[in-house]
Amino acid sequence: MRYGYWLPVFGGWLRNVEDEGMEASWEYVSRLARRSEEIGYDLTLIAELNLNDIKGADAPSLDAWSTAAALAAVTRRLELMVAVRPTFHNPALLAKQAANIDHIGGGGRLSLNVVSSWWADEAKKYGVHFEQHDDRYARTSEWLEVVDRLWREDHFTFDGQYYRVEDAVMQPKPITKPRPVIYAGGESEAAKELIARLCDAYVMHGDEPARVSEKIGDLKARRERLGLPPMRFGVAAYSIVRDTAEEAQRELTRITDVQQSAAGYGNYQQWLAGTQLEQRVSLEDYSVSNRGLRSGLVGTPDQVRERITEFEEAGVDLLLLQCSPQLEEMERFAAAVIQPCAMSVTAP
C-alpha cells in the first residue's frame, strides 16, 4: 500500500470546526510536505480551487500549481499529484507548465489529478465558462489528447470542438516516460468511460472495501475491453487513530456535530447539484470532505491496519488521507500504522 494525503490548501478539512490549527499558508504546507516524506508518506494531492470550499468562499486558499512548483524544489521523493480542471487551463500551456515542474522535481514525481469543475459560483467569479456535466467530460477528452500528444511528440496539429493547436512543439518533454501519471475520479457513466480510456489511475471517494472492490472490477473490465494495460486504484479516507476505540469514537462525534449554518455548507450544496454520484450523501458525510469517513479508518491501530488489509485485498494500492490537525495526526498515523506495516513486510 502507498500512503498519500491531501495537502491542506484550504486550512483544514472539517466544515464544522472553524479553526483546525493548520493555516492555509506556504509555511505550513512546506513544513508538512518535508516532514511527510521523512516519516513514510509517498504522495500528496494538491487540490485546485480558487475559492475555499471547506471554510467558506471568503476564507484563504492556496493556488495549486505555484504551490506544486515550490514543493518540487524543497522535497526529494514525494509524488506531487496536482489537481487540474480543464475548464480553467489551456491544455498546451498546462502541458508545458507540468513538464517544467517535472524537471524541477527531478522527474517521476509530478502527476495530474484531472477534475471536472462543479462550483458554478467560483467559475463566475473568475470569469470562466461553466458547462453542464457531460459537456465538461467531452471537453476533458480533447484536453487530455492535446496534453498527452504534447508530452510525447512535436509538430502535430489538433482541430477539435473545444481546442485547436497548429504544428505544436514543446521542449523539454517531461522526464517521466512515457508520461506523468494521470489520475481521475468520477461516478457517472461519462466519467468512468473517459477514465478507462484516457487515464492511468482511478481515485475514488471514501467507501467500504466491498463497494470499492465492485468499482475496481468495473474499471478493470472497461480497460480490458479497450485492450489497455492495468490501472492503479486509490481511495480517499479520513483517519482517526487512537489508543482505544472509545477515544476514536469521541473524536468522530466531535467532528460530525453537524452545523448546517457553517460557512462551507452552501458550497457543499452546489457540489451535490453539480455532480452525479452513485450514492446519497448524508449531512455527516458533509462534515468531512470526499466521504472520507465511509472508508472506516477510525479506531485503534490494529483496527485501522485490519481495514487497510481489506482495501489491499479489494485491489487498492493508494490511500489518500485527510486528518485534523494534519501534522500531528499524520505523525500519529505514521507511527501507529505505516511504520509497523513496513516493518512487518521487511521482517525475515
C-alpha positions as CSV (number, residue, x, y, z in Angstrom):
1,M,0.0,0.0,0.0
2,R,1.1,3.5,-0.8
3,Y,0.1,6.3,1.6
4,G,-0.8,9.8,0.3
5,Y,-2.5,12.7,1.9
6,W,-4.4,15.8,0.8
7,L,-2.3,18.9,1.2
8,P,-4.4,21.3,3.4
9,V,-4.6,24.2,0.9
10,F,-7.9,25.2,2.5
11,G,-6.6,25.3,6.1
12,G,-8.4,22.2,7.1
13,W,-11.0,19.5,6.2
14,L,-13.7,19.9,8.8
15,R,-16.6,22.1,7.8
16,N,-18.0,22.1,11.4
17,V,-14.7,23.1,13.1
18,E,-13.7,26.7,12.4
19,D,-10.1,26.7,13.4
20,E,-8.2,23.4,13.0
21,G,-4.8,24.8,13.8
22,M,-3.4,24.4,10.3
23,E,-3.5,27.7,8.4
24,A,-3.6,27.9,4.6
25,S,0.0,29.2,4.2
26,W,3.2,28.3,2.4
27,E,5.0,28.0,5.7
28,Y,2.6,25.3,7.0
29,V,2.3,23.2,3.8
30,S,6.0,23.3,3.0
31,R,6.8,22.1,6.6
32,L,4.2,19.4,6.3
33,A,5.4,18.1,2.9
34,R,9.1,17.9,4.0
35,R,8.2,16.1,7.2
36,S,5.8,13.7,5.5
37,E,8.4,12.2,3.3
38,E,10.6,11.7,6.3
39,I,8.0,9.6,8.1
40,G,6.9,7.3,5.3
41,Y,4.3,9.1,3.1
42,D,4.6,8.6,-0.6
43,L,2.4,11.3,-2.2
44,T,0.5,14.5,-1.6
45,L,-2.6,15.6,-3.6
46,I,-2.7,19.3,-4.1
47,A,-6.3,20.3,-4.7
48,E,-7.3,23.1,-7.1
49,L,-10.0,25.7,-6.2
50,N,-9.6,29.4,-6.3
51,L,-12.2,29.8,-3.5
52,N,-12.2,28.0,-0.2
53,D,-14.6,25.0,-0.4
54,I,-14.2,24.0,3.2
55,K,-14.1,27.1,5.3
56,G,-16.3,29.4,3.1
57,A,-15.7,31.4,-0.1
58,D,-14.2,34.3,1.8
59,A,-11.5,32.3,3.6
60,P,-7.9,31.9,2.2
61,S,-6.9,29.1,-0.1
62,L,-3.6,28.3,-1.8
63,D,-3.0,28.1,-5.6
64,A,-2.3,24.5,-6.6
65,W,0.2,25.0,-9.4
66,S,2.5,27.6,-7.9
67,T,2.5,25.6,-4.7
68,A,3.4,22.4,-6.5
69,A,6.3,24.0,-8.3
70,A,7.7,25.3,-5.0
71,L,7.2,21.9,-3.3
72,A,9.1,20.2,-6.1
73,A,12.1,22.3,-5.2
74,V,12.0,21.6,-1.5
75,T,11.2,17.9,-1.4
76,R,13.2,14.9,-2.6
77,R,11.0,11.9,-3.2
78,L,7.3,12.9,-2.5
79,E,5.0,12.4,-5.5
80,L,3.1,15.6,-6.2
81,M,-0.4,14.9,-7.6
82,V,-1.7,18.2,-8.7
83,A,-5.4,18.7,-9.4
84,V,-6.2,20.4,-12.7
85,R,-9.6,21.4,-14.1
86,P,-9.6,21.6,-17.9
87,T,-12.1,24.5,-18.0
88,F,-9.5,26.6,-16.1
89,H,-6.4,25.7,-18.1
90,N,-5.4,25.8,-21.8
91,P,-4.1,22.3,-22.4
92,A,-0.9,23.2,-24.3
93,L,0.1,25.8,-21.7
94,L,-0.6,23.4,-18.9
95,A,1.4,20.6,-20.6
96,K,4.4,23.0,-20.7
97,Q,3.9,24.1,-17.1
98,A,3.7,20.5,-15.9
99,A,6.7,19.4,-17.8
100,N,8.7,22.2,-16.2
101,I,7.6,21.2,-12.7
102,D,8.6,17.6,-13.6
103,H,12.1,18.8,-14.3
104,I,12.2,20.9,-11.1
105,G,11.4,17.8,-9.1
106,G,13.9,15.7,-10.8
107,G,11.5,13.5,-12.8
108,G,9.0,10.9,-11.8
109,R,7.4,13.0,-9.0
110,L,4.7,15.0,-10.9
111,S,1.3,13.6,-11.6
112,L,-2.0,15.0,-12.6
113,N,-5.4,14.6,-11.0
114,V,-7.9,15.6,-13.7
115,V,-11.1,17.0,-12.1
116,S,-14.4,18.1,-13.5
117,S,-15.4,21.6,-12.4
118,W,-18.5,21.6,-10.2
119,W,-18.7,25.0,-8.5
120,A,-20.7,27.4,-10.7
121,D,-20.2,30.4,-8.4
122,E,-16.4,30.0,-8.5
123,A,-16.4,29.9,-12.3
124,K,-18.5,33.1,-12.5
125,K,-16.3,34.9,-10.0
126,Y,-13.1,34.0,-12.0
127,G,-14.6,34.7,-15.5
128,V,-14.6,31.0,-16.6
129,H,-17.4,29.5,-18.6
130,F,-19.3,26.8,-16.7
131,E,-20.5,23.8,-18.6
132,Q,-23.1,21.1,-17.9
133,H,-21.8,17.7,-16.6
134,D,-21.4,15.7,-19.8
135,D,-20.2,18.7,-21.8
136,R,-17.3,19.0,-19.3
137,Y,-16.3,15.4,-20.0
138,A,-16.4,16.0,-23.7
139,R,-14.1,18.9,-23.3
140,T,-11.8,16.9,-20.9
141,S,-11.4,14.2,-23.6
142,E,-10.0,16.7,-26.1
143,W,-7.9,18.4,-23.4
144,L,-6.2,15.2,-22.4
145,E,-5.4,14.3,-26.0
146,V,-3.7,17.6,-26.5
147,V,-1.7,17.3,-23.3
148,D,-0.7,13.7,-24.0
149,R,0.5,14.4,-27.5
150,L,2.5,17.4,-26.5
151,W,4.3,15.3,-23.9
152,R,5.1,12.7,-26.5
153,E,5.6,14.3,-29.9
154,D,6.3,17.6,-31.7
155,H,4.9,19.2,-34.9
156,F,1.3,17.9,-34.6
157,T,-2.0,19.7,-35.3
158,F,-5.2,19.1,-33.5
159,D,-8.6,20.6,-34.5
160,G,-11.4,19.7,-32.1
161,Q,-14.6,21.2,-30.9
162,Y,-13.0,22.9,-27.9
163,Y,-9.3,23.2,-28.7
164,R,-7.1,23.8,-31.7
165,V,-3.3,23.8,-32.0
166,E,-1.2,24.1,-35.1
167,D,2.3,22.5,-35.6
168,A,2.6,22.3,-31.9
169,V,6.1,22.0,-30.4
170,M,7.0,21.6,-26.7
171,Q,10.5,21.2,-25.3
172,P,11.8,20.0,-23.0
173,K,9.5,17.0,-22.7
174,P,8.7,15.6,-19.2
175,I,11.5,13.5,-17.7
176,T,8.9,10.9,-16.7
177,K,8.3,8.3,-19.5
178,P,6.1,7.6,-21.3
179,R,4.3,10.5,-19.5
180,P,3.4,11.7,-16.0
181,V,0.7,9.6,-14.4
182,I,-2.8,10.9,-15.0
183,Y,-5.3,10.2,-12.2
184,A,-9.0,11.0,-12.3
185,G,-12.2,10.2,-10.3
186,G,-15.9,10.2,-11.0
187,E,-19.0,8.1,-10.6
188,S,-21.1,9.0,-13.7
189,E,-21.1,6.8,-16.8
190,A,-19.4,9.6,-18.8
191,A,-16.6,9.9,-16.2
192,K,-15.9,6.2,-15.9
193,E,-15.7,5.7,-19.7
194,L,-13.3,8.7,-20.1
195,I,-11.1,7.5,-17.2
196,A,-10.9,3.9,-18.6
197,R,-10.0,5.2,-22.0
198,L,-7.6,8.1,-21.3
199,C,-6.2,7.9,-17.7
200,D,-3.7,5.7,-15.8
201,A,-5.3,5.6,-12.4
202,Y,-8.8,5.8,-10.8
203,V,-9.3,7.6,-7.5
204,M,-12.5,7.1,-5.5
205,H,-14.4,8.9,-2.8
206,G,-14.4,7.1,0.5
207,D,-16.3,3.9,0.8
208,E,-16.2,0.5,2.4
209,P,-13.9,-2.1,0.8
210,A,-16.7,-4.2,-0.6
211,R,-18.1,-1.3,-2.7
212,V,-14.6,-0.2,-3.7
213,S,-14.0,-3.8,-4.9
214,E,-17.0,-3.5,-7.2
215,K,-15.9,-0.2,-8.6
216,I,-12.4,-1.6,-9.3
217,G,-13.9,-4.6,-11.0
218,D,-15.9,-2.3,-13.2
219,L,-13.0,-0.2,-14.3
220,K,-10.8,-3.2,-14.8
221,A,-13.4,-4.7,-17.2
222,R,-13.7,-1.5,-19.1
223,R,-9.9,-1.3,-19.5
224,E,-9.8,-4.9,-20.7
225,R,-12.5,-4.3,-23.3
226,L,-10.3,-1.4,-24.6
227,G,-7.2,-3.6,-24.7
228,L,-5.3,-1.2,-22.4
229,P,-2.9,-2.0,-19.6
230,P,-4.0,-2.3,-15.9
231,M,-4.8,0.8,-13.9
232,R,-3.8,1.9,-10.4
233,F,-6.6,2.5,-7.8
234,G,-6.8,4.9,-4.9
235,V,-9.4,5.7,-2.2
236,A,-10.0,8.8,-0.1
237,A,-10.2,8.3,3.7
238,Y,-10.4,10.3,6.8
239,S,-8.2,8.8,9.6
240,I,-8.7,8.8,13.3
241,V,-6.3,6.6,15.2
242,R,-6.4,6.4,19.0
243,D,-5.2,4.0,21.7
244,T,-8.8,2.8,22.4
245,A,-11.9,2.5,20.2
246,E,-13.8,4.7,22.7
247,E,-11.3,7.6,22.2
248,A,-11.6,7.3,18.5
249,Q,-15.4,7.4,18.7
250,R,-15.3,10.5,20.8
251,E,-13.3,12.3,18.2
252,L,-15.6,11.1,15.5
253,T,-18.6,12.5,17.4
254,R,-16.8,15.9,17.8
255,I,-16.1,16.4,14.1
256,T,-19.5,15.3,12.9
257,D,-21.5,17.6,15.1
258,V,-23.4,18.9,12.0
259,Q,-24.0,22.6,11.6
260,Q,-25.9,23.5,8.5
261,S,-25.0,27.1,9.2
262,A,-21.3,26.5,8.7
263,A,-19.6,28.7,6.1
264,G,-19.0,25.9,3.6
265,Y,-22.5,24.5,3.6
266,G,-23.7,26.4,0.6
267,N,-20.6,25.3,-1.4
268,Y,-21.4,21.7,-0.4
269,Q,-24.9,22.0,-1.8
270,Q,-23.5,23.3,-5.2
271,W,-21.2,20.3,-5.2
272,L,-24.1,17.9,-4.8
273,A,-26.0,19.7,-7.6
274,G,-23.0,19.7,-9.9
275,T,-22.0,16.1,-9.7
276,Q,-23.5,12.7,-10.4
277,L,-23.0,10.3,-7.5
278,E,-23.8,6.6,-7.1
279,Q,-24.9,7.0,-3.5
280,R,-26.8,9.6,-1.5
281,V,-24.7,11.8,0.8
282,S,-25.6,12.4,4.4
283,L,-25.1,15.5,6.5
284,E,-22.5,13.5,8.4
285,D,-20.6,13.0,5.1
286,Y,-20.7,16.7,4.7
287,S,-18.7,17.2,7.9
288,V,-15.7,15.7,6.2
289,S,-14.9,16.2,2.5
290,N,-14.8,13.4,-0.1
291,R,-16.9,11.0,2.0
292,G,-13.7,10.1,3.8
293,L,-15.4,8.7,6.9
294,R,-17.0,5.9,4.9
295,S,-13.7,4.3,4.4
296,G,-13.7,3.3,8.1
297,L,-10.1,4.2,9.2
298,V,-11.4,5.0,12.7
299,G,-10.3,3.1,15.7
300,T,-7.2,1.6,17.3
301,P,-4.0,0.9,15.3
302,D,-4.9,-2.8,15.0
303,Q,-8.4,-1.9,13.8
304,V,-7.2,0.6,11.2
305,R,-4.5,-1.8,9.9
306,E,-7.1,-4.6,9.6
307,R,-9.2,-2.2,7.5
308,I,-6.3,-1.3,5.3
309,T,-5.7,-5.0,4.6
310,E,-9.3,-5.2,3.4
311,F,-8.6,-2.4,1.0
312,E,-5.5,-4.1,-0.3
313,E,-7.5,-7.3,-0.9
314,A,-10.0,-5.2,-2.8
315,G,-7.3,-4.0,-5.2
316,V,-6.5,-0.6,-3.7
317,D,-2.8,0.5,-3.9
318,L,-3.1,4.1,-2.7
319,L,-4.9,5.6,0.3
320,L,-5.4,9.4,0.2
321,L,-5.7,10.5,3.8
322,Q,-7.2,13.5,5.5
323,C,-6.9,14.2,9.2
324,S,-7.0,17.1,11.6
325,P,-4.9,18.8,12.8
326,Q,-2.9,17.4,9.9
327,L,0.7,17.5,11.0
328,E,0.1,16.0,14.4
329,E,-2.4,13.3,13.2
330,M,-0.1,12.3,10.3
331,E,2.7,11.8,12.8
332,R,0.4,9.6,14.8
333,F,-0.8,7.6,11.8
334,A,2.8,7.1,10.6
335,A,4.0,5.8,14.0
336,A,0.9,3.6,14.6
337,V,0.2,2.3,11.2
338,I,2.7,3.0,8.4
339,Q,5.9,2.2,10.1
340,P,4.7,-1.1,11.8
341,C,3.3,-2.3,8.5
342,A,6.6,-1.5,6.8
343,M,8.5,-3.4,9.4
344,S,6.2,-6.4,9.1
345,V,6.7,-6.5,5.4
346,T,10.5,-6.4,5.6
347,A,10.8,-8.8,8.6
348,P,12.5,-12.1,7.7
